Amino acid sequence: MMPPAASRLTSEDRALLADRVSVTTALLVLVPVLLMFAALSSQRLQVSVLGAPLYITLDAKTLLLWVMPALAAIGADWTLRVHPAVREGKVFVLFPFWIAPGLAAFWLALALGQAQSWAVWVLTLIFGAVLVSALIVAEYYTLSPHANQHVLARNVVQFASYLIAFASFTLIYGIRERSLVSATATLLIALALAVDLLASQGAPLRRALVFALIAAWAVGQSTWAMNYWNVGALSAGLILLGVFHFTVGLSRAVLTGSASRGVVVTHGGVLTLLALAAFALANLERAANLPGGI
């Protein structure tokens, strides 16, 4: 997509980063509080998605699922625009760097909706807002190859993206919707996260998108096939994570010119371990549901 910036960060750059991240964190904390205290009447709507009826309840919790990802994406874009590489025109496409913070904010909103007490709600909000902001900072430093934090930032973004992928795949599969809905949903999540993970590899955006589409297609097809297998959501999430990690890892190796037999073996080994863990978990679930099982 875009080559990493060669510009070095100055103390002024770091001050701008701190200011914008602070404002973003404050908004991520204050907006949910305002929404929860606002007197919003609950409404239930029915829409059709890919031929399947979908019921949507419009209330403060539902609004959070839309508002929090939007705030995180806007905050990420606003923060990245003060990076010297962006100001100098070396990096001009920023939307891939919104994805992980936006999806992390979605999961924060989902967790807030499940909080059973105000104390848990407040702690979840503060902790989650800090984590989302930290992810924005990590995205910022992925544009700074000369910064001491660059390697750590890339590892943080990768870990967060794979964790978000696992949680999303598990949730979508656990809903048990028809394949047209569940496979499409996992495909879109995988596509978004793959773009985020591959966009900073120095390849043109179109080439990164092609490989992201390949990874997303593999996840979507795997979801379609797994809907014929009576397995728990966690087991399915592990297998889909393995497919996603394998395809994205090989795509990254091709984009960076580091593809080799060792890369294939390494990522294949991770896929095998996750598949074995999924099968073991599925057997435990099956045994627990049998008469006299554990």
N, C-alpha and C positions, 0 to 999 in steps of 0.2 A: 504494500500500500504506500506508505510514506516512509522514507528513511529516518531513523532516529536522529534527533537534532544534535548538532555538534556544539551548540551553544552551552556555555557553562553558566551555572546559576550564581547569581550575586546575592548579597545580603538583602538588597531591595527586592529581588525576585522572591526570596523566601518570606519576606515581610508581606508582600502581596498575597502569596499563597496562604499564609496564616490568617490574614484578614478575611479572605473570601471563604476559606474553610470554616472559620468561626461563624460567619453570617449564615452559611449553609446549615451548619449544625444547629444554630439557634432556630432557624425556620423549621427544620425537621422535628424539633422539640415543641415549638410553640403552636404550629398549625394543628397537630393532632389534639392538643389540649383545647384549642378554640373550637374545633369540630365536635369534640365530645361534650362540651358544655353548651353548645348551640342547641336550641330546641328545634330539631329537625324531625318532621313527621315521616313515618316509615311508609313506603309505597312498594307494591309488588308488581313487577312487569313480566310479561312473557314474550320472549323473542324466539326465533327459529335460527339455529346455527347448523348449517350443513344438513338441514332436514330434521334435526333433533330439537325438540322443545327445550328451552332453557329459561328458568325462572330467576329473575334478578330482584333482590330486595334492596331498595334505595334507602339507606339510612347512613348514619355517621360512619359505621364500620365499613360499609361498601364504598363510601366516598374516599375513605383512607386508602383503599386498595388502588384507587386511581390517582389520588393527590400525592401520596408519598413517592411513588416511582417518578412522577412528573417533577416533583421538587428535587429529587436526587439527580435526575438527568439534567435539569436546568442548572443545578449547582455545580455538577461536573463540568458542563460546557462553560459556564461562567468562570470557573476556577482555571480550567485549562487555557482559556484565552489570554491569561496574563503570562503564560509560559513564553520565554524568549523565542523559542522555535516557532511558536504560533504567531507571535507578533512580527517576526522576521519573514513570515511566509514560507518557512520550510515545512511546516505541517499545516495543512489546510482542510483536512477532513477529520472531524472530531466525533461524529456520531458513534463509531465503534466503542469509544471510551465512556459513553453513557450507559452501556448495556449492563455491565456487572453492578455498578452502583444502583441503577434503576431496579433491577431484579432483587437485589439485596433489600432495597427499601420496600418492595412488594412483600417480601417475607417478613419484614419488620411489621408492616401493617397487618398481615395475617396473624402474627403472634400477638399483637395488641388486641385483636378481635377475640382471641381465645383466653385472654387474661381473666382470672377468676376473682381478683380483688384489685382495689386501687393501688395498693402497695406494689403488687406484682406488675401492674400496668405501668406505673411510673418508672420502676427499675428497668423494665423491658424497653421502654421508650428511650430512656437516657443511654443505656448500654447499647441499644441498637443504633441510635443516632450517631454515637461515637464510632461504632464499627463502620457504618456507611460512609462517614466522613473520612475515616482512615483509608477506606478503599478508594475514595476520590484522590486522596494524597498519593496513594500507591500508583494510581493511573497517571498522575502528574509526573512522578519520577520515572515512569517507564519511558518518557520522552527525553530523559536526561542520562545518556549512557556514561557520561563522565562523573556523575554524582556517585558518592559512596553508597547511597541508598538504592541504586538502580537494580542490582541483582535481587536484593530483598524485595523491592517493589514488584518485580516481575513474578517472583515466587508467590507473593501474597495474592496478586491478581489471579494467577493460575489456580492456587488452592481454593480461593473464594469461588471462582468460576466452576470448578469441578464440584464443590460442595453444593452450590446453587443448582447445578445440573442434577445431581443425585436427589436433592430434596424435591425438585420440580418433577422429575420423572416418577418418583415414588408417589407424589401427590396425584399426578394425572392418572397413573395406572390404577391407583387405589380408588378413584371415583368410579371405575368400571363402566365408562361410557363406550359406545360403539366405536369400532376401529376407525371409522372416518373422522371421528372427533378426537379420540385419544392419540392416534398416530399423527394427525395433523398438528395437534398441540405440542407433542414432543418434538416434532420436526421443527416447528417454529422456535421453540426454546433452544434447541440444539443449534439452529442456524444463527440465532442472535449471539449466543455465547461463543460459538466457533469464530464468528466475525471478530469479536472482541479479542480472542486469544491469538488469532492469526494476523490481525491487522497491523501489528507492530513488528512483523518479521522482515520488513524492508521490501516486500514484494508489492507490485502495483495493486491497487484496490480491487480491480476486476479479477486478477488472478487469485487473490485471497478469497474473494467471494465465491469463485468456482470451487475451491477446495472446501470452503465452509458449507456450500450446498451439498457436496459429496458426503461430508460428515453428517449433515442433517438428514439427508436421504437414508443413510445407513441406520440412523437411530429411528427414523419414522418407519422404515420397513421392519426393523426388529420389533418395534412396538406392535405393528400389525400382526406379525407372526406370534408374538407372545400372548396376544389376546385369546389364542386357541389353547393356551396352557393354563390350567387352573393353579396359579401360584400366587403367593402373597405379594403385597405391594413392595415390601422391602427387598425381597428376592428379585423382583422385576427391576427395581431401581438399581440394584447392583449390576445386573447384566447390561442394562442400558447405559449405565455409567462406564462400564468396561468397553462397550462398543464406541461410545463417544470419545473416551480417552485414547483408544487405539487409533481411530481415524484422524482425530485432531493431531495426535502425536506424529503420525506418519506424514500428515500434511505439512506440519511445521518443519519436519526434517527435509522434505522436498523443497519447500520454499526457501529454506536457509542453505540448501546445498549440502546438508549433513546426512542425507539418507545413506544407510548402510545396513548390512545384515545384523549388526549388533543392535541398531535402533529397532528393527523389526522384532528381534528376539526379546528385547526389553519390554516393548509395549505389548507384544503378544503374551509375555509372561504375566504382565499385570492383568490383561484380559482373562487369562486362564485362572489366575488366583481369584479374581472377582466372580467368575462363573462358578468355580468350585465353592466359594463362600455362599453364593446364591443357592446352589443345589443343596448344600448342607442345611441352610436355613429352611429351605422348602421341605426337606425331609423332617426336620424338627417340627415344623408347623403341621405337617401331615400326621406325624405320630401323636402330636398333642390333641388332634381332633378325632383320633380313633378311640374306641372304647378300650379303657385300660392303658391308653397312651400316657406319655409323660405330661 
